[in-house]
Amino acid sequence: MLKENVEKQFAPLEKKVWLSSPTMHGEEIKYMKEAYETNWMSTVGANINEVERLTCEKVGCKYSIALASGTAALHMAVKLAGVKTGDKVFCSDMTFAATVNPIMYEGGVPIFIDAEYDTWNMDPVALKKAFGLYPEVKVVVVAHLYGSPGKIDEIKAVCDKYGAVIIEDAAESLGASYKGVQTGTFGNYNVISFNGNKIITGSSGGMLLTDDQEAANKVRKWSTQSRETAPWYQHEELGYNYRMSNVIAGVVRGQFPYLEEHISQKKAIYKRYKEGFKNLSVTMNPFDETNCEPNYWLSCLLINPEAMCKQVRNECETLYISEQGKTCPTEILEALAAMNAEGRPIWKPMHMQPMYRMNAFVTRGSSGRTKTNAYIAGCEKCDVAMDIFERGLCLPSDNKMTVQEQDKIIEIIRRCFG
Ligand SMILES: *Cc1c(COP(=O)(O)O)cnc(C)c1O
C-alpha cells in the first residue's frame, strides 16, 4: 500500500473514537438524583462522605478530602508543604501544567527535573543532581504520567536523604500500584483527580490524600473558606472555596465500582496496541514490569529515532516531510484525525513552555541550557523529556473503543511507516 495520502486510505470511523472520554454506567444518575431529592445540593452530603470513604478504602490512605478539582488539591498540598514566596520546588518536567501551576499560586519557583526513559517519569538521578545544585529545596512534586508509576523507591530515598516533603500527583494513576501499594500513598500529601478524561470521573473533582490527621483537618478548613468556630464568620487564615459538590460526588460514587473494570479495559487496549506494533520501529510507554501495575490510562507510542521523518515544531505549529519507511507523531496524528480518531501529542514538557522557559531545568547529563535557555546541542539524551515529546504521541485510548475500531487504528498507523 502506498504511503502517500495515508490519511485518505480509510473511510472515517462512523463513531468518533476519543482519546479518553467519560464512561457512565447508570448508578451515577441514581446518586445525583438522591442528592437532589434529599436536597443536599451543596458541598456537604452523603455522596461526599461515601466517596471519601471509598477512596481511603481503595487507595489505603487514612484521610481523604473531596475537593473541586485535582488542581485545587495540588494547591492545598503545596500550602501544606509550606511553600512560600521565593521557595524553590522540584517538580516533574514532563507532565500536565496542573502539576506545577499550584507552586506558582503560592509564589514558589518550580525547578524542573528531567524524565527518564524507563517509566517517562521524574529521573531520580537528575533529582539527586538537583539537590546537589539546590540543597535548600524542601518540597518535591512527582507525577505518574499516563498511569505508570515512577521510580518511587529511588525518588523517596533521595528525598529522605535531603529531608524533602513529597507531593505525589496521582491524578492520572488512580488504581495503579507500585510493589503492591497504590499510588497516592507514597507522598506526604497526595492528589487524585476525577476530571472528565481520567480513569473514573465525576465530570470534575479531585481529592487530597494523606495519613496526617492535622494536615487533613487543615485542608477541610482551608477548602471551606477557613471559618473559625464562632457564632459569626470569623477568619484567622486565608480561605478557599474548594470543596467538591455533593452532586459531583454522586457521579464519582457511581463510578467507583467500575474502576477495576476500566483499568482492565485500558490494559487490553494497551496490549492490543503492543501486539499490533510488534514489528514496527516503535516502543510503547514503558513501565517497570516487575514492580508496577499501571492503570493503563493512556496508551502511547514512541517512534525509534531511525524511523523518524523530518518534523519541525515552533511554538504553535508543526510541519513534517513525509518519507518512505519513516513517519513522525504529526503524520500519525493527522492520519488518525482523518479517520475520526483522537490522538494527542505527548504532554509538552514544562521547561519548553513559554511561561516556564526561564526556570531552571535539571537533566542527568552534564549539559543543559544556556542562560537564554538555548538548547546545548551535541549531547544526545541530555533532554529526555524533549526527546519523548518529539518522538512520542498518545493513542486513542477510550475504553469504549471496539476491537474492530482499534484494529483499523492500528492498521492506519502501520501504513504511516510504509
Ligand atoms: C488532570 C491532571 C491534573 C489536574 O486535575 P484536575 O482535576 O483537572 O484539576 C493534575 N495533574 C495531572 C498530571 C493531571 O493529568
The ligand as an SDF file (V2000), in Angstrom:
LIG
                    3D

 15 15  0  0  0  0  0  0  0  0999 V2000
   -5.6590   16.0370   35.2300 C   0  0  0  0  0  0  0  0  0  0  0  0
   -4.4060   16.3070   35.9030 C   0  0  0  0  0  0  0  0  0  0  0  0
   -4.3130   17.2170   36.9700 C   0  0  0  0  0  0  0  0  0  0  0  0
   -5.4130   18.1500   37.3480 C   0  0  0  0  0  0  0  0  0  0  0  0
   -6.5780   17.6140   37.7290 O   0  0  0  0  0  0  0  0  0  0  0  0
   -7.9340   18.4440   37.5600 P   0  0  0  0  0  0  0  0  0  0  0  0
   -8.9090   17.6450   38.3330 O   0  0  0  0  0  0  0  0  0  0  0  0
   -8.2250   18.5010   36.0930 O   0  0  0  0  0  0  0  0  0  0  0  0
   -7.7290   19.7960   38.1380 O   0  0  0  0  0  0  0  0  0  0  0  0
   -3.1100   17.3450   37.6240 C   0  0  0  0  0  0  0  0  0  0  0  0
   -2.0310   16.6550   37.2470 N   0  0  0  0  0  0  0  0  0  0  0  0
   -2.0670   15.7860   36.2260 C   0  0  0  0  0  0  0  0  0  0  0  0
   -0.8350   15.0380   35.8970 C   0  0  0  0  0  0  0  0  0  0  0  0
   -3.2380   15.6020   35.5070 C   0  0  0  0  0  0  0  0  0  0  0  0
   -3.2580   14.7780   34.4590 O   0  0  0  0  0  0  0  0  0  0  0  0
  1  2  1  0
  2  3  1  0
  2 14  2  0
  3  4  1  0
  3 10  2  0
  4  5  1  0
  5  6  1  0
  6  7  2  0
  6  8  1  0
  6  9  1  0
 10 11  1  0
 11 12  2  0
 12 13  1  0
 12 14  1  0
 14 15  1  0
M  END
$$$$
